[in-house]
Amino acid sequence: MASSIPLTGTELIDCARANYNAGLELAAKRCGYGQDLKTFESQLQQDCDRMGINIGSFKDLVLMEHKIGQSGMEIAPDTKAEI
């Protein structure tokens, strides 16, 4: 289900991660950015940077998800207060 407003922060990152298999265009739409792929990627990168997740683009998020799936590694905040 697509968000009616553009998501930000952890909601955006979670939505993008959940939809990375669908591709950039559909992930952007589901995260509330419609066809504005540039803004979607820019906001995703800013929010990832704030959380210490280094990506250059949505494609990097896809590659990161693929590596995580292979290694079984989990990315999560250090404490519940950072959620």
C-alpha positions as CSV (number, residue, x, y, z in Angstrom):
1,M,0.0,0.0,0.0
2,A,1.4,3.4,-1.0
3,S,1.8,6.1,1.6
4,S,-0.4,9.2,1.1
5,I,2.4,11.5,2.2
6,P,6.1,11.2,1.6
7,L,7.7,9.2,4.4
8,T,10.9,10.3,6.2
9,G,13.2,8.9,8.8
10,T,13.0,5.3,9.9
11,E,9.6,4.9,8.3
12,L,11.2,5.8,4.9
13,I,14.1,3.5,5.4
14,D,11.9,0.6,6.5
15,C,9.5,1.2,3.6
16,A,12.4,1.4,1.1
17,R,14.0,-1.8,2.5
18,A,10.6,-3.6,2.4
19,N,10.1,-2.7,-1.2
20,Y,13.6,-2.9,-2.7
21,N,12.8,-6.0,-4.7
22,A,10.0,-4.0,-6.5
23,G,12.5,-1.6,-7.9
24,L,13.1,2.1,-7.6
25,E,10.0,3.4,-9.2
26,L,7.6,1.3,-7.2
27,A,9.5,1.8,-4.0
28,A,9.3,5.5,-4.4
29,K,5.6,5.4,-5.1
30,R,4.9,3.1,-2.1
31,C,7.0,5.5,0.1
32,G,4.8,8.4,-0.9
33,Y,7.1,10.1,-3.5
34,G,5.1,9.1,-6.6
35,Q,7.3,9.7,-9.7
36,D,9.7,12.0,-7.9
37,L,12.6,9.6,-7.9
38,K,15.2,12.3,-7.3
39,T,13.6,13.5,-4.1
40,F,13.0,10.0,-2.9
41,E,16.6,9.0,-3.3
42,S,17.8,12.3,-1.8
43,Q,15.6,12.0,1.3
44,L,16.5,8.3,1.7
45,Q,20.2,9.1,1.5
46,Q,19.8,12.0,4.1
47,D,17.9,9.8,6.5
48,C,20.3,6.9,6.1
49,D,23.2,9.3,6.8
50,R,21.5,10.5,10.0
51,M,21.3,6.9,11.1
52,G,24.9,6.1,10.2
53,I,23.9,3.9,7.2
54,N,26.2,4.7,4.3
55,I,24.4,4.5,0.9
56,G,24.9,6.5,-2.2
57,S,21.6,5.6,-3.8
58,F,18.6,3.3,-3.7
59,K,20.7,0.8,-5.6
60,D,23.2,0.7,-2.7
61,L,20.3,-0.1,-0.4
62,V,19.4,-3.1,-2.6
63,L,23.1,-4.3,-2.6
64,M,23.2,-3.9,1.2
65,E,20.0,-5.9,1.6
66,H,21.4,-8.6,-0.5
67,K,24.6,-8.8,1.5
68,I,22.6,-8.8,4.8
69,G,20.4,-11.6,3.6
70,Q,23.5,-13.7,2.7
71,S,25.3,-13.1,6.0
72,G,22.3,-13.1,8.4
73,M,23.5,-9.8,9.8
74,E,20.8,-7.5,11.3
75,I,20.9,-3.7,11.3
76,A,19.3,-2.1,14.3
77,P,19.8,0.8,16.7
78,D,22.1,0.2,19.7
79,T,19.4,1.0,22.2
80,K,15.6,1.2,22.3
81,A,15.9,4.9,22.8
82,E,17.3,5.3,19.3
83,I,14.3,3.6,17.6
